[in-house]
Amino acid sequence: MEKGNITRISADMEFSGEINYHDILVVEGSVKGIIKSDGKVIITERGSVQGDIYAKNLEIQGEVQGNIYEAGFVQLAPTCVLHGDIFSKELQIERGARYYGSSTMITE
C-alpha cells in the first residue's frame, strides 16, 4: 500500500455525512454521503458508498452508488459494482467489474 497516513472505516462501521481527507482513506464499511480527498480512496470488496466521490486516485473493489469527480486515476477492480458516472483523467476497468454509467475523460 502507498505511504502516508491511512484512515480506515472498518467493516463494522456505518458513516453518514461528508468526509474531507488528505492521505489514504480505506472504506471497509458503509459510507452514506460525500467523500472528498486529494489523496487516495480505496473502497474494499466489503465496502460500500452511497454518494459522490471527489478523489485524486480511487480504487473501487466494492459497491458505489454515486458519481466520481475530479479523479486523476480510477481503477474498477473485478469485484466492483459502480452505479454512476465517472469524470477522470485515466480509467482502468478490470475484467469482471460491473459498471453502470458513463465516463468522461477530463484533460486538466
Contacts in CASP RR format, 6 or more apart in sequence:
PFRMAT RR
TARGET T0000
AUTHOR 0000-0000-0000
METHOD contacts of the structure
MODEL  1
MEKGNITRISADMEFSGEINYHDILVVEGSVKGIIKSDGKVIITERGSVQ
GDIYAKNLEIQGEVQGNIYEAGFVQLAPTCVLHGDIFSKELQIERGARYY
GSSTMITE
1 24 0 8 1.000
2 24 0 8 1.000
2 40 0 8 1.000
4 23 0 8 1.000
4 24 0 8 1.000
5 22 0 8 1.000
5 23 0 8 1.000
5 24 0 8 1.000
6 23 0 8 1.000
6 24 0 8 1.000
6 25 0 8 1.000
6 26 0 8 1.000
7 21 0 8 1.000
7 23 0 8 1.000
7 24 0 8 1.000
7 25 0 8 1.000
7 26 0 8 1.000
8 25 0 8 1.000
8 26 0 8 1.000
8 27 0 8 1.000
8 28 0 8 1.000
9 15 0 8 1.000
9 25 0 8 1.000
9 26 0 8 1.000
9 27 0 8 1.000
9 28 0 8 1.000
9 29 0 8 1.000
9 30 0 8 1.000
9 31 0 8 1.000
10 28 0 8 1.000
10 29 0 8 1.000
11 28 0 8 1.000
11 29 0 8 1.000
11 46 0 8 1.000
11 47 0 8 1.000
12 29 0 8 1.000
13 28 0 8 1.000
13 29 0 8 1.000
13 30 0 8 1.000
14 29 0 8 1.000
14 30 0 8 1.000
14 31 0 8 1.000
14 32 0 8 1.000
15 29 0 8 1.000
15 30 0 8 1.000
15 31 0 8 1.000
15 32 0 8 1.000
15 33 0 8 1.000
16 31 0 8 1.000
16 32 0 8 1.000
16 33 0 8 1.000
17 31 0 8 1.000
17 32 0 8 1.000
17 33 0 8 1.000
17 34 0 8 1.000
18 33 0 8 1.000
18 34 0 8 1.000
18 35 0 8 1.000
18 36 0 8 1.000
19 25 0 8 1.000
19 31 0 8 1.000
19 33 0 8 1.000
19 34 0 8 1.000
19 35 0 8 1.000
19 36 0 8 1.000
19 37 0 8 1.000
20 36 0 8 1.000
20 37 0 8 1.000
21 35 0 8 1.000
21 36 0 8 1.000
21 37 0 8 1.000
21 39 0 8 1.000
21 41 0 8 1.000
22 37 0 8 1.000
22 38 0 8 1.000
22 39 0 8 1.000
23 39 0 8 1.000
23 40 0 8 1.000
24 39 0 8 1.000
24 40 0 8 1.000
24 41 0 8 1.000
24 42 0 8 1.000
25 35 0 8 1.000
25 37 0 8 1.000
25 39 0 8 1.000
25 40 0 8 1.000
25 41 0 8 1.000
25 42 0 8 1.000
26 42 0 8 1.000
26 44 0 8 1.000
27 35 0 8 1.000
27 41 0 8 1.000
27 42 0 8 1.000
27 43 0 8 1.000
27 44 0 8 1.000
27 47 0 8 1.000
27 48 0 8 1.000
27 49 0 8 1.000
28 44 0 8 1.000
28 46 0 8 1.000
28 47 0 8 1.000
29 44 0 8 1.000
29 46 0 8 1.000
29 47 0 8 1.000
29 48 0 8 1.000
30 47 0 8 1.000
30 48 0 8 1.000
30 49 0 8 1.000
30 50 0 8 1.000
31 48 0 8 1.000
31 49 0 8 1.000
31 50 0 8 1.000
31 51 0 8 1.000
32 49 0 8 1.000
32 50 0 8 1.000
32 51 0 8 1.000
33 49 0 8 1.000
33 50 0 8 1.000
33 51 0 8 1.000
33 52 0 8 1.000
34 51 0 8 1.000
34 52 0 8 1.000
34 53 0 8 1.000
34 54 0 8 1.000
35 41 0 8 1.000
35 49 0 8 1.000
35 51 0 8 1.000
35 52 0 8 1.000
35 53 0 8 1.000
35 54 0 8 1.000
35 55 0 8 1.000
36 54 0 8 1.000
36 55 0 8 1.000
37 53 0 8 1.000
37 54 0 8 1.000
37 55 0 8 1.000
37 56 0 8 1.000
38 55 0 8 1.000
38 56 0 8 1.000
39 55 0 8 1.000
39 56 0 8 1.000
39 57 0 8 1.000
40 55 0 8 1.000
40 56 0 8 1.000
40 57 0 8 1.000
40 58 0 8 1.000
40 59 0 8 1.000
41 53 0 8 1.000
41 55 0 8 1.000
41 57 0 8 1.000
41 58 0 8 1.000
41 59 0 8 1.000
42 58 0 8 1.000
42 59 0 8 1.000
42 61 0 8 1.000
43 49 0 8 1.000
43 58 0 8 1.000
43 59 0 8 1.000
43 60 0 8 1.000
43 61 0 8 1.000
43 62 0 8 1.000
43 63 0 8 1.000
43 64 0 8 1.000
44 61 0 8 1.000
44 62 0 8 1.000
45 61 0 8 1.000
45 62 0 8 1.000
45 77 0 8 1.000
45 79 0 8 1.000
46 62 0 8 1.000
47 61 0 8 1.000
47 62 0 8 1.000
47 63 0 8 1.000
48 62 0 8 1.000
48 63 0 8 1.000
48 64 0 8 1.000
48 65 0 8 1.000
49 63 0 8 1.000
49 64 0 8 1.000
49 65 0 8 1.000
49 66 0 8 1.000
50 64 0 8 1.000
50 65 0 8 1.000
50 66 0 8 1.000
51 64 0 8 1.000
51 65 0 8 1.000
51 66 0 8 1.000
51 67 0 8 1.000
52 66 0 8 1.000
52 67 0 8 1.000
52 68 0 8 1.000
52 69 0 8 1.000
53 64 0 8 1.000
53 66 0 8 1.000
53 67 0 8 1.000
53 68 0 8 1.000
53 69 0 8 1.000
53 71 0 8 1.000
54 69 0 8 1.000
54 70 0 8 1.000
54 71 0 8 1.000
55 68 0 8 1.000
55 70 0 8 1.000
55 71 0 8 1.000
56 70 0 8 1.000
56 71 0 8 1.000
56 72 0 8 1.000
56 73 0 8 1.000
57 71 0 8 1.000
57 72 0 8 1.000
57 73 0 8 1.000
57 74 0 8 1.000
58 68 0 8 1.000
58 71 0 8 1.000
58 73 0 8 1.000
58 74 0 8 1.000
58 75 0 8 1.000
59 74 0 8 1.000
59 75 0 8 1.000
59 77 0 8 1.000
60 74 0 8 1.000
60 75 0 8 1.000
60 76 0 8 1.000
60 77 0 8 1.000
60 80 0 8 1.000
60 82 0 8 1.000
60 97 0 8 1.000
61 77 0 8 1.000
61 79 0 8 1.000
61 80 0 8 1.000
62 77 0 8 1.000
62 79 0 8 1.000
62 80 0 8 1.000
62 81 0 8 1.000
63 80 0 8 1.000
63 81 0 8 1.000
63 82 0 8 1.000
64 80 0 8 1.000
64 81 0 8 1.000
64 82 0 8 1.000
64 83 0 8 1.000
64 84 0 8 1.000
65 83 0 8 1.000
65 84 0 8 1.000
66 82 0 8 1.000
66 83 0 8 1.000
66 84 0 8 1.000
66 85 0 8 1.000
67 84 0 8 1.000
67 85 0 8 1.000
67 86 0 8 1.000
67 87 0 8 1.000
68 74 0 8 1.000
68 82 0 8 1.000
68 84 0 8 1.000
68 85 0 8 1.000
68 86 0 8 1.000
68 87 0 8 1.000
68 88 0 8 1.000
69 87 0 8 1.000
70 87 0 8 1.000
70 88 0 8 1.000
70 106 0 8 1.000
71 86 0 8 1.000
71 87 0 8 1.000
71 88 0 8 1.000
71 89 0 8 1.000
72 88 0 8 1.000
72 89 0 8 1.000
72 90 0 8 1.000
73 88 0 8 1.000
73 89 0 8 1.000
73 90 0 8 1.000
73 91 0 8 1.000
73 92 0 8 1.000
74 86 0 8 1.000
74 88 0 8 1.000
74 90 0 8 1.000
74 91 0 8 1.000
74 92 0 8 1.000
75 92 0 8 1.000
75 94 0 8 1.000
76 82 0 8 1.000
76 91 0 8 1.000
76 92 0 8 1.000
76 93 0 8 1.000
76 94 0 8 1.000
76 97 0 8 1.000
76 99 0 8 1.000
77 94 0 8 1.000
77 97 0 8 1.000
78 94 0 8 1.000
78 95 0 8 1.000
78 96 0 8 1.000
78 97 0 8 1.000
79 96 0 8 1.000
79 97 0 8 1.000
80 94 0 8 1.000
80 97 0 8 1.000
80 98 0 8 1.000
80 99 0 8 1.000
81 97 0 8 1.000
81 98 0 8 1.000
82 97 0 8 1.000
82 98 0 8 1.000
82 99 0 8 1.000
82 100 0 8 1.000
82 101 0 8 1.000
83 100 0 8 1.000
83 101 0 8 1.000
84 100 0 8 1.000
84 101 0 8 1.000
85 101 0 8 1.000
85 102 0 8 1.000
85 103 0 8 1.000
85 104 0 8 1.000
86 101 0 8 1.000
86 102 0 8 1.000
86 103 0 8 1.000
86 104 0 8 1.000
87 103 0 8 1.000
87 104 0 8 1.000
87 106 0 8 1.000
88 103 0 8 1.000
88 104 0 8 1.000
88 105 0 8 1.000
88 106 0 8 1.000
89 105 0 8 1.000
89 106 0 8 1.000
89 107 0 8 1.000
91 103 0 8 1.000
91 105 0 8 1.000
93 99 0 8 1.000
END
